[in-house]
Amino acid sequence: MSLGANVPTSTTFYETAGERTLNAGSLIVAAAGNNANRPAGNFGFVGRPANSKSFMAVGALDANLRMGYFSARDTVRAAGSAVDIAAPGVAVYSLWPMPLRYRTISGTSMATPHVAGIVALLAQATCTRGGALWQRVITNARTLQLPNVDVGRSLVQAP
């Protein structure tokens, strides 16, 4: 899911939707947000709906496994308000409207499809669903030498 609001708090609406989705066997993967400016010392915050504890929040990494300067995090992990996992999200080659057709784009919205695709692969390969699937994605992540508030359990890995 690549939509978001620069709002640092979750809502009951998103929590209920996320919990129902997990209980039904699915997983919602959401972009953490691009409201940080790390070079200026601003780490932003994980925005809505990714800040809901039942949504898997995704941060963005560059090709050298460093955080994207824009990738949001929270300094205090309040009930689900932090990044859960990270994926490539800096200078990702993607489709673009004509006449360009393609270009590189950066953002947590570019990292989120990597995680969603791997979630789908794991679900298919293991017949795992819901919360158990979430745990499998997190458990399979490659540990990076970055703060957990930035990358959660670190770099998502395909099966």
C-alpha positions as CSV (number, residue, x, y, z in Angstrom):
1,M,0.0,0.0,0.0
2,S,1.4,3.3,-1.0
3,L,-0.7,6.0,0.5
4,G,-0.1,8.0,3.5
5,A,-0.8,11.0,5.6
6,N,1.8,12.9,7.6
7,V,0.0,12.2,10.8
8,P,2.0,10.7,13.6
9,T,-0.9,8.8,15.3
10,S,-2.9,5.8,14.2
11,T,-6.7,5.5,14.2
12,T,-9.1,2.9,15.4
13,F,-10.3,2.6,11.8
14,Y,-6.9,1.4,10.5
15,E,-6.3,-0.7,13.5
16,T,-9.6,-2.6,13.1
17,A,-9.1,-3.0,9.3
18,G,-5.5,-4.3,9.9
19,E,-6.5,-6.7,12.6
20,R,-9.4,-8.1,10.6
21,T,-7.1,-8.5,7.6
22,L,-4.5,-10.4,9.6
23,N,-7.2,-12.6,11.2
24,A,-8.5,-13.3,7.7
25,G,-5.0,-14.5,6.7
26,S,-3.7,-11.6,4.7
27,L,-1.1,-9.0,5.4
28,I,-1.1,-5.2,4.7
29,V,2.3,-3.8,3.7
30,A,2.5,0.0,3.8
31,A,5.1,2.7,3.0
32,A,6.5,4.2,6.2
33,G,6.7,7.7,4.7
34,N,9.1,10.2,3.3
35,N,8.9,13.0,5.8
36,A,12.5,12.8,7.1
37,N,15.4,14.9,6.2
38,R,18.2,12.9,7.8
39,P,21.1,15.2,6.7
40,A,19.4,18.0,8.7
41,G,18.9,15.8,11.7
42,N,15.1,15.3,11.1
43,F,14.1,11.7,11.2
44,G,10.4,12.3,10.6
45,F,7.8,9.9,11.8
46,V,6.0,6.9,10.4
47,G,2.7,8.2,9.0
48,R,-0.8,6.9,8.8
49,P,-1.7,4.1,7.9
50,A,1.7,2.5,8.3
51,N,1.9,3.5,11.9
52,S,-0.9,1.1,12.7
53,K,0.5,-1.9,14.6
54,S,-1.3,-4.4,12.3
55,F,0.3,-2.9,9.1
56,M,3.8,-3.9,8.1
57,A,5.7,-0.5,7.8
58,V,8.5,-0.4,5.2
59,G,11.5,1.8,5.2
60,A,13.7,2.6,2.2
61,L,17.4,1.6,1.6
62,D,19.9,2.7,-1.1
63,A,22.1,0.3,-3.1
64,N,24.8,0.5,-0.4
65,L,22.2,-0.6,2.3
66,R,22.1,2.9,3.8
67,M,18.8,4.6,4.8
68,G,17.3,6.9,2.3
69,Y,17.7,10.4,3.5
70,F,13.9,10.8,3.4
71,S,12.9,7.5,5.0
72,A,10.8,8.1,8.1
73,R,11.3,6.5,11.5
74,D,10.2,7.0,15.0
75,T,12.6,7.5,17.9
76,V,10.3,5.7,20.3
77,R,8.5,2.6,19.4
78,A,5.0,3.2,20.5
79,A,2.3,0.6,19.7
80,G,3.2,-0.1,16.1
81,S,4.5,3.3,15.2
82,A,7.9,2.2,13.9
83,V,9.4,0.7,10.8
84,D,9.0,-3.1,10.7
85,I,11.3,-4.0,7.7
86,A,13.3,-2.2,4.9
87,A,13.8,-2.8,1.2
88,P,15.4,-1.0,-1.8
89,G,13.7,2.4,-2.2
90,V,16.4,4.8,-3.5
91,A,16.8,5.3,-7.2
92,V,14.5,2.5,-8.2
93,Y,14.0,2.2,-12.0
94,S,10.2,2.4,-12.6
95,L,7.6,3.2,-15.1
96,W,6.7,6.8,-15.7
97,P,4.1,8.6,-17.9
98,M,4.9,9.5,-21.5
99,P,7.1,10.7,-23.0
100,L,9.7,9.4,-20.6
101,R,8.2,5.9,-20.0
102,Y,10.9,5.1,-17.4
103,R,12.9,6.8,-14.7
104,T,14.5,6.3,-11.3
105,I,12.3,7.2,-8.3
106,S,13.0,7.2,-4.6
107,G,10.6,6.8,-1.7
108,T,9.3,4.3,0.8
109,S,6.5,3.8,-1.9
110,M,9.2,2.3,-4.1
111,A,10.4,0.0,-1.2
112,T,7.0,-1.3,-0.3
113,P,6.4,-3.3,-3.6
114,H,9.6,-5.3,-2.9
115,V,8.2,-6.4,0.5
116,A,4.7,-7.0,-0.9
117,G,6.2,-9.2,-3.6
118,I,8.3,-11.2,-1.2
119,V,5.3,-11.6,1.1
120,A,3.4,-13.1,-1.8
121,L,6.3,-15.4,-2.7
122,L,6.5,-16.6,0.9
123,A,2.8,-17.1,1.2
124,Q,2.8,-19.2,-2.0
125,A,5.9,-21.2,-1.1
126,T,5.0,-22.0,2.6
127,C,1.2,-21.8,2.6
128,T,1.6,-19.4,5.6
129,R,-0.9,-16.7,6.2
130,G,-1.7,-13.7,8.5
131,G,0.4,-13.2,11.6
132,A,2.4,-16.4,11.0
133,L,3.3,-15.0,7.5
134,W,4.4,-11.7,9.1
135,Q,6.6,-13.6,11.5
136,R,8.2,-15.6,8.7
137,V,9.0,-12.4,6.7
138,I,10.6,-10.8,9.8
139,T,12.5,-13.9,10.7
140,N,13.9,-14.3,7.2
141,A,15.1,-10.7,7.1
142,R,18.9,-10.0,6.7
143,T,20.3,-8.2,9.7
144,L,21.9,-4.9,8.9
145,Q,24.1,-2.7,11.1
146,L,21.5,0.0,11.3
147,P,19.2,1.1,14.2
148,N,16.0,-1.0,14.5
149,V,13.9,2.3,14.5
150,D,15.2,2.7,10.9
151,V,14.9,-0.8,9.5
152,G,12.9,-2.9,12.0
153,R,14.2,-6.4,11.6
154,S,16.3,-5.2,8.7
155,L,16.4,-6.1,5.0
156,V,13.6,-8.2,3.5
157,Q,14.8,-11.4,1.9
158,A,13.1,-13.6,-0.8
159,P,12.7,-17.3,-0.1
